[in-house]
């Protein structure tokens, strides 16, 4: 089964927010991405709204419901009361819980599920009661998927930042890919589905897909937006979808 592509809109929103103007349009480019074959849209609303604004969320929900009902809305972030309220109001199909500090520029590590389990378990139960699929953002660690399963998570999202960051070091890239593959194997044994995201590109996706055959979904923002600056959004989505079909 080919992994699906969810387009993260945060980089587009960040560019829009540089000016008090409505372009580039988050909704307009989300529409282009879905029309081009993306399976869903991802956002990571942060408390300071420096990327996605809270007011974007109902518009994205409406875009999917009205024009692309087969697509999914994935909201990711640290589960503060404010975040959970946004989730309840906008009813995403998937919620990806990420251990972000509000001051972080971007996600850079996964949950410590041994330490954070007691905190996450009731939140996961709450989200599943709202009929959301729950994914936990994890580092490459074969012990993590079983812990995620025990907490009630449906999926884990592999943090692929170290893999993407090794783009200029083939030896380190191979080591990081091996760590991801072993974690994905552990997820299959634990009965947890596997997502992946962070610093994924057209160049490094094929090797990941080959080593992680149980990959269900990738969420890509920065690399895809950079690609779209050269090729246009529709063509960028096509290129990333082709990279998944190895």
C-alpha positions as MATLAB code, in Angstrom:
seq = 'XXXXXXXXXXXXXXXXXXXXXXXXXXXXXXXXXXXXXXXXXXXXXXXXXXXXXXXXXXXXXXXXXXXXXXXXXXXXXXXXXXXXXXXXXXXXXXXXXXXXXXXXXXXXXXXXXXXXXXXXXXXXXXXXXXXXXXXXXXXXXXXXXXXXXXXXXXXXXXXXXXXXXXXXXXXXXXXXXXXXXXXXXXXXXXXXXXXXXXXXXXXXXXXXXXXXXXXXXXXXXXXXXXXXXXXXXXXXXXXXXXXXXX';
ca = [
       0.000    0.000    0.000;
       1.354    3.407   -0.985;
       1.662    5.871    1.885;
      -0.620    8.884    1.654;
       0.574   12.483    1.562;
      -0.695   15.125    3.964;
       0.481   18.623    3.062;
       1.516   20.733    6.045;
       0.385   24.331    5.505;
       2.473   25.997    8.223;
       5.254   27.247    5.933;
       2.685   28.823    3.635;
       1.034   30.507    6.615;
       4.384   31.770    7.872;
       5.059   33.436    4.517;
       1.579   34.977    4.502;
       2.048   36.312    8.032;
       5.068   38.401    7.003;
       2.586   40.985    5.681;
      -0.906   42.012    6.700;
      -2.210   40.658    3.392;
      -4.260   37.605    2.409;
      -1.601   36.034    0.190;
      -0.214   33.537   -0.285;
      -3.602   32.027    0.477;
      -3.456   29.117    2.920;
      -6.887   27.960    1.803;
      -6.161   28.522   -1.881;
      -2.944   26.516   -1.836;
      -4.550   23.856    0.351;
      -7.198   23.544   -2.349;
      -4.525   23.183   -5.051;
      -2.757   20.490   -3.005;
      -5.933   18.460   -2.507;
      -6.971   18.882   -6.136;
      -3.502   17.613   -7.076;
      -4.058   14.371   -5.184;
      -2.868   15.005   -1.624;
      -4.827   12.891    0.843;
      -5.060   15.544    3.519;
      -3.895   18.776    5.089;
      -1.865   19.205    8.275;
      -1.503   22.239   10.520;
       0.399   22.900   13.727;
      -1.271   25.838   15.494;
       1.071   27.340   18.074;
      -0.018   29.616   20.923;
       1.521   32.733   19.330;
      -0.084   31.954   15.917;
       3.203   32.690   14.174;
       2.338   30.144   11.498;
      -1.234   28.886   11.244;
      -3.770   31.208   12.830;
      -6.624   29.815   14.877;
      -8.996   31.487   12.422;
      -7.546   29.316    9.614;
      -8.804   26.095   11.176;
     -12.557   26.389   10.501;
     -11.782   27.508    6.947;
      -9.639   24.426    6.347;
     -12.320   22.240    7.911;
     -14.907   23.782    5.571;
     -12.645   23.361    2.540;
     -12.323   19.647    3.206;
     -15.983   19.110    4.085;
     -17.366   21.110    1.167;
     -14.945   20.277   -1.644;
     -12.797   17.252   -0.701;
     -14.845   15.076    1.672;
     -12.533   12.118    1.093;
      -9.557   14.074    2.486;
      -8.402   14.221    6.098;
      -7.606   17.095    8.435;
      -4.639   16.471   10.749;
      -4.035   18.910   13.603;
      -0.761   18.509   15.453;
       0.613   20.182   18.528;
       1.259   20.128   22.247;
      -1.965   19.267   24.113;
      -2.640   22.415   26.126;
      -6.214   23.231   27.096;
      -6.257   25.782   24.271;
      -5.037   23.223   21.737;
      -7.593   20.642   22.854;
     -10.340   23.245   22.551;
      -9.256   23.967   18.956;
      -9.361   20.258   18.220;
     -12.843   19.878   19.704;
     -14.164   22.790   17.655;
     -12.599   21.747   14.323;
     -13.028   17.961   14.497;
      -9.910   16.689   12.679;
      -9.814   13.100   11.544;
      -6.364   12.794   13.131;
      -4.653   14.508   16.045;
      -0.881   14.228   16.266;
       0.416   14.991   19.744;
       3.859   16.613   19.724;
       6.023   17.531   22.761;
       6.694   21.085   21.612;
       7.760   23.880   23.907;
       5.946   27.080   22.779;
       9.316   28.760   22.177;
      10.562   26.090   19.756;
      10.964   27.141   16.134;
       9.839   23.693   15.012;
       9.405   20.178   16.365;
      12.783   18.647   17.167;
      12.164   15.559   19.318;
       9.565   12.960   20.174;
       7.790   12.103   23.403;
       9.493   10.269   26.247;
       6.606    7.841   26.625;
       7.917    6.354   29.868;
       8.024    9.769   31.529;
       5.058   11.358   29.745;
       2.684    8.393   29.698;
       0.591    9.412   32.714;
       0.114   12.854   31.171;
      -0.823   11.538   27.721;
      -3.131    8.630   28.577;
      -6.222   10.660   29.618;
      -5.723   13.062   26.710;
      -5.632   10.166   24.264;
      -8.827    8.761   25.782;
     -10.512   12.157   25.475;
      -9.515   12.551   21.818;
     -10.635    9.060   20.896;
     -13.970    9.727   22.597;
     -14.274   12.607   20.121;
     -13.712   10.063   17.305;
     -10.260   11.369   16.380;
      -7.428    9.043   15.415;
      -4.463    9.721   17.698;
      -0.830    9.664   16.619;
       2.145   10.222   18.935;
       5.293   11.920   17.654;
       8.271    9.705   18.577;
      12.007    9.511   18.041;
      13.502    6.483   16.311;
      13.364    4.071   19.257;
      12.139    0.464   18.944;
      10.798    0.576   22.501;
       8.436    3.482   21.795;
       5.702    1.877   19.639;
       4.675   -0.677   22.266;
       4.478    2.100   24.855;
       2.327    4.161   22.470;
       0.032    1.184   21.925;
      -0.330    0.679   25.677;
      -1.369    4.325   26.047;
      -4.128    3.858   23.494;
      -2.557    5.588   20.491;
      -3.588    4.440   17.026;
      -0.389    5.508   15.285;
       3.098    6.796   15.869;
       4.727    9.466   13.748;
       8.423    8.877   13.265;
      10.453   12.050   13.723;
      12.585   11.992   10.577;
      14.522   15.196   11.261;
      17.864   13.465   11.938;
      17.438   11.479    8.706;
      16.646   14.588    6.684;
      19.449   16.500    8.367;
      21.981   13.910    7.201;
      21.389   14.706    3.520;
      25.055   15.604    3.014;
      26.499   12.643    4.951;
      25.636    9.281    3.345;
      27.028    7.231    6.233;
      25.008    9.084    8.872;
      21.963    9.079    6.611;
      22.144    5.273    6.376;
      22.460    4.967   10.157;
      19.439    7.198   10.740;
      17.422    5.295    8.148;
      18.275    2.019    9.876;
      17.056    3.412   13.211;
      13.775    4.457   11.621;
      13.340    1.064    9.973;
      13.887   -0.802   13.244;
      11.357    1.422   14.997;
       8.821    0.817   12.212;
       9.386   -2.942   12.528;
       8.673   -2.668   16.243;
       5.497   -0.714   15.456;
       4.290   -3.491   13.156;
       4.840   -6.039   15.924;
       3.025   -3.824   18.430;
       0.066   -3.312   16.097;
       0.547    0.437   15.715;
       0.372    2.146   12.323;
       3.285    4.339   11.208;
       3.316    7.935   10.005;
       6.466    9.965    9.369;
       7.389   13.591    9.085;
      10.046   16.290    9.228;
      12.628   17.286    6.636;
      11.392   14.776    4.087;
      12.129   15.553    0.438;
      11.648   14.094   -3.026;
      15.260   12.913   -2.758;
      15.085   11.076    0.568;
      11.529    9.706    0.488;
      12.152    6.689   -1.794;
      14.765    5.164    0.511;
      12.467    5.653    3.515;
       9.550    4.007    1.718;
      11.704    1.015    0.766;
      12.919    0.494    4.338;
       9.532    1.178    5.975;
       6.994   -0.791    3.913;
       4.341   -0.326    6.627;
       4.455    3.459    6.267;
       0.869    4.752    6.131;
       1.232    8.523    5.878;
       3.803   11.270    5.550;
       3.195   14.852    6.604;
       5.395   17.281    4.697;
       5.517   21.059    4.831;
       8.888   22.762    4.560;
      10.361   20.569    1.825;
       7.172   20.513   -0.209;
       6.688   24.279    0.065;
      10.292   24.811   -1.034;
       9.657   22.491   -3.976;
       6.503   24.428   -4.831;
       8.486   27.653   -5.146;
      10.276   26.071   -8.101;
       7.627   23.809   -9.579;
       4.289   25.183   -8.367;
       2.105   23.544   -5.731;
       0.300   21.106   -8.018;
       3.528   19.823   -9.553;
       5.232   19.662   -6.141;
       2.432   17.464   -4.814;
       2.768   15.250   -7.892;
       6.529   14.950   -7.355;
       6.142   13.944   -3.721;
       3.401   11.458   -4.509;
       5.609    9.897   -7.183;
       8.450    9.666   -4.644;
       6.147    7.624   -2.386;
       5.396    5.070   -5.104;
       8.605    3.085   -4.975;
];
